[in-house]
């Protein structure tokens, strides 16, 4: 399958190019660095409670 990606351009990008592109894009998630992971906390989720219910056919359709 052929893509529209310019792989030569992609391969030529430096880390600096990527960091600048991320900074310039307001929709991009920040690049996570070692300091971010040092501040991270492991949080265990509360157990879930299983429930079930029935819906009438007229409600589903």
N, C-alpha and C positions, 0 to 999 in steps of 0.2 A: 504494500500500500504506500502510495506516495503522499507525503505531507507537504504543507506549505512552510514548514519551519526551515529557516536558513541555518543549517547546521554548521557551516563554516563560520558564520558570524557568531553563533552560539559558542562554538569551541574557542573563539578568539577572546571571549569576555574574560576579564580579570576579576578577582575578588573585589577590587575597588570599583569596577564598573557595576557589578551586581549591587554593592552597598549603595552606590549613588542612585541607581535605578529604584531601589527600595525606598530610599529617602524621598525621592521625587514623586512616588506614587502614593496618593492619600489612601488608596484602598488596600495597599499591601500590608500584611502583618509584619511587625518588626522582626528583625533577625535576632534570634536568641543567642546570647553569649554566655560565657561561663558564670558571670555575676548573676545572671537571671536564674540559673540552675542552683547557685548557692543559696539564693533567697527562697527558692521553691519549698513548699511544704507538702508532705504526703498527707492526703485527707482520705480517710476510709468512708465510703458511702454507707448510709444507713440501710439496713435490710429492707427489702420491698415486701409488701403484703399482697398476696395473690387474691384477686377478686374475680367474680364472673357475674354476668347478668344476661337476661334474655330480652330481646326486642321483638315486638310484633312485626310481622311481615309488612304491614302498612307503614310502619315507621322507617324501615330500611329502604323501601322502594321509593 
